[in-house]
Amino acid sequence: MRQTRPDRFGNSRSRERRRSRATRALLRAWQLAATTVFLLVVMGQAAFADVTVTPTAPPGVAGLQDLLNWTMYGGALACTGTMIYGFAKMGLSHQNQSYSGANHGKAVAMLGLVGALGLGLTPTIVNGLTAIH
């Protein structure tokens, strides 16, 4: 039997139990990883045997476009409200000589502007990703 010295609480068996639990967990993770790699390599070839791609739009694309339009509308309203709030807070805080509040208002207004810029780029990104050539 291996001599183990007790830990600071005088309990050497709990250390051995923790070590054996960690070893079992590591072994189980290794087995799962090996099984996954085996399934991907051996069985993956059968899954990708005959795949054909047709350039037709899937059903529901018109509904997706409506959803994107309404989301852009809501985002534009949110960005406008954020900018109005930020600029108002910046102006009122500066007027009351609260420079930390003015800086926070400026940061909020800039976040609204960055959000509006992101909304402006969204149609270009979506059309570029969903273009069918």
Order of alpha helices (4+ residues) and beta strands (2+ residues): alpha-alpha-alpha-alpha
